[in-house]
Amino acid sequence: MPIFYDQVHKQFHLQTRNTSYVMGIIHDVYPAHIYWGKKIRSSDLSELIVMKDRAFSPNVTPDNRNLGLDTLPQEYPGYGSGDFRAPAYQAELANGTTVTELCYVRHRIIPGKPALEGLPAVYVETEAEAETLEIVLEDAVAGLQAVLTYTVLDELDVITRSARLINTGNSPLKLNRALSVSLDFDHDRFELLQLSGAWARERHVVRRPLVYGQQGMESRRGASSHQHNPFLALLSPQTGEEHGEAFGVNLVYSGNFCAQAEVDQFRTTRLTMGINPFGFRWLLAPGESFQTPEAVLVYSDKGIGGMSRIYHKLYRTRLARGLYRDEPRPVLINNWEATYFDFNAEKIESIAQAGKELGIELFVLDDGWFGKRDDDTTSLGDWFVDKKKLPGGIKDLAERVNKLGLQFGLWFEPEMISPVSELYEAHPDWCLHVPDKRRSQGRNQLILDLSRAEVCDYIIQAVGDVLRNAPITYVKWDMNRHMTEVGSACLPPERQAETAHRYMLGLYRVMEEITTAFPHVLFESCSGGGGRFDPGILHYMPQTWTSDNTDAVERLKIQYGTSIVYPASAMGSHVSAVPNHQVHRMTPLTMRGDVAMSGNFGYELDLTKFTEEEKEVVKAQVAFYKEIRSLVQQGEMYRLKSPFEGNDTAWMFVSQDRTEALAGYFQVLTEPNGATARLRLQGLDPERNYVLRETGAVYGGDRLMNAGIQLPYLNSDFQSKLYHFTAV
């Protein structure tokens, strides 16, 4: 079994296939972290907990000056009783004080993995896939109990953590802080890796050494955000793609979060992650509980790439759900950059007809089909068709597209409301707002208050009505602004600070009900591109529009950074027109296609404007992607050259049985009289031979990985080359 309890030494040893996580109950009271890293044999690790009297670090009892919480590596620390580092939780009692101390009461080990009420989480298909440890802590005086949950998915090399806080007393409690995970390391010799950026340049790789104090990232925007992803990794110095230690933590949550690494006076490191305490307070009435989101912990001694591949497999197989978890994703054409709001049924049909001739499988109608939506100033919330543009309605258009041999998909932005709309006229209080304050708009829109059940019910009904009445097999679910004036007309004053999290609970309920009701539909999430690319959304929607920036050069960094945590099967990636609409760069159609084929492939331009030569290129791209899409979507990814470190980028995908591989090489700017270079591949079977499909040449797997292949001299800017290998 993956979880062992040593009754004599009161130690828990959690084991995956390659890792160990060990903690003990110190003095029968305090859960303390002892070890997380490469797998070790189960044994007593008590001596690794060093207790020593330290100046200005208070002692728990006067008869033991060596026991102080300020130096104890606790599993779920509080504040106010001697630990001056960042706490995992903080509860305010009825008397206004915030001093609590959670102490060990009991534990249990159970098979499988319980679901988290109202929250997305990693799942198992059989109880044999996992084992779960629940540790109950309690402050009887405060009337506060915490249940720490650890699940070990041993074959997947993953440990998940969360906490449930319960009011066991007779008076209300206020939670001012309720994080999902706290991890103490015995040193600070780490580099911090994060994924940060902005709209149109999401999830760039940022890496820096730890220093004294707090460092990390957070979102206060009401979404996981373009600016920072809810992920943090601590790396041993000099860790690379395929060597060194990586400790990753990723939060399965789509709202405000914080992720921090704190180096204290004794050069130890505390890593914390969870719902952002900023602007958060939760009232717990007697008997009520609060469940924190799940944190996914991954350790790798095979570098950043080893960590990534663990996350990729987990998220492909035990986070994403539904029909399209394992099914190939269709090649699509989206009309947004082709027409924006200016279209009619005939224009849409002509693009779909062109798509059919090129081998495309799915047409997606984007924004502008509903209400009076001729620009972005109106009609969000009015989910009925604009008969001026589409006289026959959505059903008629979808059937016309179907007759051409394409599936039909549709864009929604269900969480938003336009001040100029029938819905707003009927329900002006349905948006997030604060009395007597202005209602700030972003993209001319407000946000519906999903903390309210009736608002959620409306979205479920309105979106469901459209999907029930037309042959729709794909939905792009967008969300194009972040939260301001975060208040709810239905919550009392003492619960207003719960609004942002209650919104997320409402969103998850809406997504759960809609995706369950329409299992045949492929849902792709979007938030101005990658503004909500997180595990919480991936639980309901197996892919996300990676970025609104479709420029092939910019996408090298965006897709490379995204792949640190998220698999290619989660990334929507399209070929768009040139000059690119975001950065106005001119790149060849070949490079645009090669970059986009490293995800869920599609086009976002006017297909009717292609030249005959371009049509032939696109036909070949579509046919080739159909040949290799299972490899890209279900294979293991290896990053070979980083766009953050030079002028070129390379990555590759290898099938699970190592019989097929696709490598991509991308050059940004050409260098006059440049050097020759080789590219070393990864992940192949060294004992097998592989044929390069383009030339018929045969290479040993050992040669490809150790000596590499000679890269061609690419004598112009923005060039790429794909290498497709199969075992012989």
N, C-alpha and C positions, 0 to 999 in steps of 0.2 A: 504494500500500500504506500502511497506517496506521502502520507502524513504520519509521523511517529511521535509518540509522547513518552518521554523518560520520566516516570513517576518519581524516581529517587532524586533526580537532579532538577525536576520540574522544568524540563526543556522540551520545546516543540521543534521538530526537524521536518521541514517541508522539502520534498525532493521532487524535482522534475527529471527528465531524462539526462540532463547535463548540468543542472544547477542545484544548489542547496540554499535554504533560507532557514536560519536558526534563531530562536528567541527563547528566553527563559523568564520565569516568574521569580523575581528577586525578593528575598525575605517574605515570600508567600503573598506579596502585595503588588509589586510593580512589574508589568510586562516590559521586558527590556530586549532590545535588538542586539544580537551577537554577531551574526554573519549572514552575508548574502553574496554569492559568487559561484565559482566553479564547484561542481559536485564533490562533496567529501563524504567519507563513511560516517555513519551515525556514531557519535561518541560524546562524552561530556566536554563541553566547551566553557565551563564555568570560569576558568582562569582568564578567559579573554575579556571578562567584565572586570575592569580595573576600577576599584573604588578607593578614593584618596581624599583626604581633607584638603580643601582648597580655600584660600583666602577669599572672602566676600561671596562664597557659595554656601548658603545656609544648609545646616544639617537637618535631616528628618527627625531624629531624636537626639537628645543630649548625650545619651550613653553610647552613641556610635557616630563619631565625627567623620567617619569615612563614607557614610551614606548620605549623599546629597543629590537632589534632583537636577541640579544645574550641570552635573557631569554624567548623569545616568542616561544611556542611549535608549530612550523610551519609545515604545511602539505607538502610543497615542497620548502625547503629553498635554497637560493643561498649563495654566499660568496662575501665579499668585501664591504658590506654596514652595517656591525655591528654585524653579526653573525659569531663567530669564531669557531663554531662546523663544523663537516663534512657536506658539502652541498649535495643536491640531484642532482644538475646540475651545469655546468660551461660552459659559452659560451665566445669565444674570438671574439671580434669585428674586423672590418677591420683596426682600428687604433692600434691594438695589445693589448688593454686593456680587462679585463675580469670582470669588474664590471657591473652587471645587477641586476635589481630588478623587479621581476614579481609581479604584483598587480591584484587584482580581477577586472574582467570586467563584466562577466555575467555567468549564468549557465542555464542548462536545465535538466529536468528529463524525460527519455523516457522509454517505456516498452521494455522488452527483454534485449538482450546482443549482441551488435555489434561485429563482428569478427575483429581481428587484422590483418591488411594487411601483408601478408608474414610470419606471426608468428603463432605458435601453441598457443592454449588457451582453457580454459574451455568453453563449449558451452551449449546452452539450446535447447530443442526440440520444445518448444512453448514459445511465448512471456510472457505468464502468469507465467513462472517459475522464472523470474528475473525482476529487474528494475535497470536502469543505470542512474547515475548522472555524468554529464560532467561539470566541472568548468573551465572556460576560464580565464587564467591569461595572462598579457601582460606587456612588457616593450616597450612602443611606441618609445622611443628614440633609443633603441638598435635594434628595429625591430624584437623582439623575442616574440613569443607567445607560451604558453603551455596549452594544454588541459589535465587536470587531469580526469581520468576516474575511477569511482567506480561502480562496479556492485554488487548488493545484491541478492544472491540466498537464499531466506529466509528459505525455507523448508530444504535446505541442510546445513544451519548454516554457510555459507561461504560468504566472501567479497573478491572481486578481485580488484586489482589496477594496473594501468599503466599510462603512460604519453606520449603525442605526442608533440614534439617540432617543431615549424614552423617558418621559416624565413619570416617575413612580411615586411622586409625592402628592400632596393635597392642594398645592398652590401652583399657579401658572409659572412657567419658566420661559425665559427669552434666550434663544440661541443667537449669539452675536457672531459666532464662528463655528463652522462644522465642515472640516476638511475631510477628504477621503483617505489620505495616506500621509504618514510621517515616517521618514527613514533616517536613522542616524548612522553615519559612517565614522570610523575611528581616525580619519585623517582628512586633509584637504588637498591632496595631490591629484586634482582633477582638472579637466577642462569641461566647460559647460557648452553643450550644443543645443541650439534652439532654432526654430523655423519662424522667421519674421519677415515683414515687408509692408506692403500696402496694396490697395486696389491696383490690379494690373501687374503687380510684381510680388505675388504671394509666395510665402514659404521659402524664402532665400535662406541658405545655410549660414548661420552665425555661430562662431566658435571662439571661446575666450577662456583664459585661465581663471580659476576661482581666486578671489581675494577676500580679505577680512570683510565681514558684514554680509548684507543680503544682496543677492543678485538673482535676476530671473525675469519673468514676464507675466503679464496679466491682460485681461480684457474687462473693460467697464462699459462696453458698448451694447450689451444685451444679446450678443452673439459671440461665438468663439473667435470670429473676426478675421479679416485679411491681415491685420497688423501682427498678430501673434497666434500661433497654433497651440492648443492645449497639450503640449508635449515638451519634455525636457529629458536630456540624457547627460549623464556624467561619464566622462571618458578618462581613462588613464592616459598619461602623457604619451605622445607619439602614436596614439591609436590611429590606425588607418582603416581602409575599407575591409581588409581581410586579416588584420592582426590587431592585438590589443583588446582591452576590456571596455565594454560599453554597458552602462546601467540605464535602461530606458523606462520612463513612466509616461503614460498617455491616459488622459481623462476621457471617459465615455460620456461626454456632455457637450451641449451646443450653446450654452449661455456664458455668462460672466464667470471667469475662472482666474485663479492665480497659481503660478508655479514658481517656487522659490528655492534657492540653495543658500543657506546661511552658514558662514564660517565663523566659529566662535573664538573666544580668547585662547582656547586650548588647541586650536587648529583642527577641530573636528567639524564635520559637515552635517547639517540637517537639511534634508530635502522634503518639501511639503507641496501638496497639490490638492486642489478641490475648488468648490464654489468660492468665488471671490468674496471675502468678508466685507469689502467696500460696498456700502449701500444695502447690505443684507442684514436682516433680523427676522427670526422666526419664532412666533409665539407657540409654545407647547402647553396646552391645557393638560390637566391631570389625565393620565392614561394615554395621551397622544404620543406619537413617535415621528421622527424625521429621518428619512433615509438619504444618505449621501450618494452621489454618483459613484460608479465603479472606476477604479484606476487599474490599468493593465501594466504589470511589471515584467520586463524582459531583460535578462542578462545574457551577454554573449562574450566569450573569450576569443571570438573569431572576428573581431572588429565591428565597425558600423554596419558593414554589409551583412554580417551574421545576424546582428540584431534586427536589421530591416527584414530579412527573409523570414524570421520568426513572426514578426508582426504581420507580414504579408499573408502568410499561410493562415494564421489565426483569423484575420479579418476576412479573407476570401471564404473560409469554410465554416467559421463559428461566430461571426458577427453579422455579415450579410445573410439575408434569408430569401426564401421564395424561389420561384421558377428560374429566375435569371442569375441566381447564385452560381450555378454550374453550367447554364446554357450559354452558347456563343451570343455575343451582343451584335445586333444588326448594324450594318453600315448605313448611315443616315445623311440626309440633306436637311439643313435648317434654313429657313428663308430670312432670318433676321437681318444679316448684313447684306442680303440681296435686295430687300424691299423696305426694311424698317416698317413703318406704319402704312406705307402706300402700296396697297395690293387689292386685288379682287380675285374672285374664284378662277377666272381665266388665267391670270398671271400665275397663280399657285399651281394650277393644273399644268401649265407649260413647263414650269420648273420640275414638277414631278415627272412629266413625260421625258424630259432631258435626263433626269436621274435614272429612270428605267433603262434608257438606252445605254447608260454607262455602267449598269449593274448594281446600282444603289437599291437598298431594300426597304428603307423607311423614310417617309417625308414627315417633317415636324413643322407645324404652323406655330410661329412664335407670337409675340405680343401684337395686339391690335385687332383681334377678331371679335371683341365683345363690346357691349354698351355702345358708347359713342367715342371710341378710342382711336382718334386720328393723331394723337400725340400723347405725351406722358402727363397731361394735366387733368385727366378725367377718367372715370368709369371703373377704377379698381373696386371690386366688391360686387359689381353688376355682372354676374356670370351668365349672361344671356347673349346670344349671337347678334352682331351688327348686320341687320338684313340689307343695309345699303351695300356693304362689301360682299356679303355672302347671302344672296337672296334665298338660296335653297337651304341655308343653315349648315351647321357642322356635319350633320349626318350625310347630307347630299354631297358635300365636298369630300368627306372621308370615303364615301362609296365610289366617287369618281376616281380618287387616288387609288383605291383598292382595285378598281377595274384595270388600272394600268399595271397592276402587279406589285404595288408597294403597300406596305403597312402605313398607318396614319397615326401621328402623334400630335400632342397639343401642349401649349404653354399655359401655365397658370401662375398667378402670384396671390395665393389664397390668404396670406396673412396680412394683406394691406387693404387700405381703403382710401379712395380719393375724396377730398372734400367736395369735389364736383361729381356727385354720383347719387343715384336713387337710394342706395344703401345708407349713405351719410345723411341724406335728408330725413330718412325714416328713423335712424338711430345715431344721432350725433354723439351720444355718450358711449358708443361701442369702441371708440378708439382709446388707446392709452393717453391719459391726460391728467392734469392737476388743476383743480378748481382755481379760477381767477388768474391763470397763467396762460401765456400764449401757447399755441399748439405749433411747435416747430415742424416744418415740413422738410423732407428730403425727397428729391425727385418728384416734387409736387404731391407727396402722399403722406399719410399717417399710418400708424400700425394698429391693427385690431387688437383688442384686449382679450388675449387667449386665456387669461386667468378666469374668465367668465364662461360658464358651461353653455349658456345660450349662444354665445358667439362661436364657440367650437361646434355646437350643433348646426349652426347655420353653414359653416364652411363644409362640414361633412355632407350636409344635404345638397348644397349648391354644386360642389364639385362632383358629388356622386350622381346628381341628375344629368350632368353633361356626359359623364363616362358611361352611364347606363343607356343613353339614347343615341350613341354613335359607335361605330366600330373603331375604337381608339385602343392602341396597344402600347402607347408610350406617353408619359407625362413628364414635362420639364417643370419642376416646382421651384419657383424663384422667390427671392426675398431681397429687396433692393434698398433697404435703409436700416440704420441702427437706431436704438431706442433713445428718445429724449422724453422729458416730462413723464417719467415712469410712475404712473399712478393708476389706480382702478376705481371706477365709480362704485363698485360693489364691495370693496373691502373697507372695514372700519379703520380708524386712524392707527390703532395699535398693530395692524397687519399690512399697512401700506408698503413697508420694506420687503414684504414677501412677493410683491407683484412680479418682479423679473423672473424669479424661480417658478412661481405659479404659471407664468406664461409658458415656460419650457415644459412643464408638466402637461399643460393644455395642448401644446404643439405635439408632444409625443403621443398623446391620446388621439388627436386628429389623424396623425400619420399612421398610427396603428390601425385605426378603424378603416381608413380609406385603402391602405395597401392590403389589408386583409380582405376587404370586400371585392377588390379587383386584382386577384392574384395573377391574372394573365397580362397585366400592364407592367412594363418596365418603367420604373420611376427613376428620374435623374434629378438630384437636388442641385440648387444653384443659389448663390447669394451675391449678386453682382460678380459672378464667377465664383472664386474660391473663398468667399467670406464666411462660409460655414462648412468647411471641409474638415470634418471631425468624426470620431467613431460613433457618436450619438446618432447623427443623421444616417450614417452608413448602415446602421442596424435596420432601418426602414427602407432605405433607398440605396441600392448596391453600387451606384456610381454618382459622381458629382462633376459638374462643369468646372474644370480645374481652374480656369481663369477667363475673364472677359478678354484678356490679351491673347490674340491668336497669332501674333507674330512668331515665326518659327525660331528666330534667334532668342527672343525673350523666353519662349517656352522651354528652351534647354535648361535654364536655371529653375524655372517654375516646376517643371516635371521632375527634374533631378532632385530638388529639395523635397517635393511632395513624396517622392519614393523613399525617403529616409524612414517613413513610417507606413505609408499607404501603398497598396498594390496597384499595378497598372490597371487591373480590372475595375478600380474605383475611379479612374481618370477619364473624363470626357475630353477628346482632343480632336480638333477639326482643322481642315485646310480652309483658309479664307483668301479673299482677293488681295491683290496688290495694286497700288500702294496699300499697305496694311492700314486698317482704319484706326488703330490705336497709336502706332508710332510712325506710320507713313513710310515704312521701309519696303524696298523692293527685294524680294527673295525668289529664287527659282521655284517653280511648281514641284520639282523633284524633291528639294529639301523640305518644302512645306509638307509634302506627303510623307516623307521618311520620318519626320519628327512626330507627326500626328499618328502614325501607325504604331507608336509606342504607347498606346492607350486604346480607348474605345473610339474607333475611327469614324470620321464623318467629314462633311463639307458644309461651309457656311458662306455661300456666295451665290451669284446668279449663274446657274449652269447653262442657261441659254446663250450666254455671251462667250462661251468657250470657242476658240478656233478649232479647226479639224485636228490640228496637231495636238492641241491641249486635250481634246477629247480622247485621243489615243493614249496619251500619258495617263489620264484619269482612269480609263478602262483598265489599263495595266495595273495601276495602284489598287483599285478595288478588287480585281481578281487576285492579286498577290496577297492583299490583306485577308481575304477570305481563306486563303491557303494557310496563313500563319496566325490567325487571330486566336485560336485556342492556345497556341504557344505563348503569345503575348499576355492573354487574359488569365491563363492558369499556370504559366511557367514560373520558374524562379528567376528573379532579376539580379544581375550583377552590374554594379557601376564601375566602369573601367577608367574613365578620365573625367575630371570635374570641371564644369564650366566656371566655377568660382576660383579656379587656380590657373587658368590659361586660356588660350585662344581656341581650344577645341574640346569636344565632349565625346564620350563614348560610353555605351552601356550595352547589355545583352540580356537575352532571355533564354533559359534552358528548360527543356521539358523535364517533368518529374523523373522519367526513366533515363534521362540523359542521352536520348537518341536523336534529339533535334535541338538546334540552337539558331538564334537570330542575333547578330551583332550589328549595331549601328554606330557609324563614325560621322561626326559633324564638325566641319570647320567654319569658323565665323569669318575671319579675314585671311586672305592669302598673304604669304610672306615672299617677297622677291628673293630668288635664289635661296630658297629655304632648305632646311636640313631634311634628310630622309628620316623616317620614323617607323617603328614597329608597334603593333598593338597586341598585347598579351591578353588572351581570353581567359575566362574563368568558368568553373562549374562543370567542365566536360569530364568524361571518363578517360583517364590517361591510357587505359588499355585498349581503347577502341580507336578505329579509324573513322574519319569523317570526310564526306565528299562535299566540296563547295558547289552548290547547285548551279551557280552562275557559270562556272568554268568546267566542271567535271573533275577538277584536281582533287586528289585525296591526301589528307594530312592526318597524322597521328594526334590523338587528343593531348598527349604529353607535349608534343611539339607546339601545338596551338597555344597551350597554356604557359609553356616555359620559354620557347624561342619566339612565339608570336607569329603574326602575319605582317608582311610588308605593306604599309599604307601607300596608296598612290599619291603622286604629287598633284594636288588640286590647284590649278593655276588661276582661280578666280575666287571672289568672295562668296560666302554662303553656299558651300558645297557639302554634299553628304554621300555616304555610300553604305548600303546594307549588304551583309554577308549571311547567307542562309546555308546552314550545314545540316546534313543528316548522317546518321551512323551507317556504316557499311560493314 
